[in-house]
Every structure is written in C-alpha cells, then in structure tokens.
Amino acid sequence: LVEKYINNKHRLKGIEIDKRLILADACKLPFKDKAFDYSLSFHVLEHVDNPKNFLEESARVSHSGYIETPNVIYERLKPFDVHLLEVSMIKNVLHINKKNEAYPDKYLKSLGLLDDESKWNKLFSNYPELFHVQLHWRNKIDFKIYNEDVSLEWFQEPESNAAIDLPNKRKQYSRKKNIRKLILELLKKIKSSRIEVED
C-alpha cells in the first residue's frame, strides 16, 4: 500500500491501513525496476499533478497492472475539486487533459444530472464502464497528454499528513497481522494433527 497523503482530502472516507503502508510519492517510487508482478492504481491517476511521471513509474516498477479512473464524461458531469486530470481511453491509449480549474464546465456541474435526474443516475449505475477508464496493461502504458504545460496552481495541496493518528493505525494493522498469524499457526497445527491421525 503506497500513499502520499494519509489525511482525507483525497478520499471519500478515511484510510484503512490493513497492510504494510509506505509513505511515498507515486511519481517517484522507492522500488527497484520490475519489483512487482502486478500493480493496482484504483482512482489515483486523476489526483496526480505529473501524469507522465506517474505512468512511467508504474510501468518501471511493475510488469503489468490495472488503472481505473473516472473518465472525462464522469468528470464533466460530476467534477471533484481534488481531481487534477480528465482522462479518456481510446484503443488502450490513455488520453489525458489537465484541468485548468476545479470545475471546467460549471454549467454541467450545476445541473447535477447524476444526483437529481433518475434516468442519468440509472444509466450511471447500470453502465459504470461508460463513465470510467479501465485499463489492463502489460509491459508498458500508452498515453498522450494534451496540455502538459497547463498550471495546476488552482489546486491547494493538503497541509500535512498529521490529520490521522498513524501510530494508532499501525497498532490496528499489527493487531490484524497478529490475528492472521495466529489463525495460520492454528490451521497448520490442525493440518499436522490430521496427518498424524491418518498415519
């Protein structure tokens, strides 16, 4: 689990640390080349201010992976002020547009189609693939950035990571890890006792 921010500015709900956590910037990952067989970036890309570095780093540290992000249609209908990019996918190539402000289409945002219009809401719920980029990649990630020079100064970085009690989260992770360890040991004992009985 790699996180740059452990506060909740970039999430809909609080972080759950249920595996080893590494605080790092995904645009400069602290891993060797091809350290992983597979990596998962689920609703991360749209939060990144340097998509080129992010995608190149993902391909550098992993043999393959999956990237999911809201697509440009979703972002226009229901934009988020923590999303820095609009993304679409054509023939397995990611097409990336940097947002020049939090809400590039204020008129569409004001309509609230995904919230207030039952037909749009039903379309969104029944066909999520129409509103998301879902890329399975192997060896490399093909992408095109349309406006690399656009400034993202409108976005305010979170002040710090201090909004979360990290030591307490670590304790929770340790407790879960210890419980898993105890269960595995118990299962091994049960398995070995069965073998002894059978012998």
Beta strands, then each sheet from edge to edge (+ up, - down):
strand 1: 2-3
strand 2: 22-23
strand 3: 36-42
strand 4: 62-70
strand 5: 85-90
strand 6: 93-98
strand 7: 132-138
strand 8: 143-145
sheet 1: 1+ 2+
sheet 2: 3+ 4+ 7-
sheet 3: 5+ 6- 8-
end
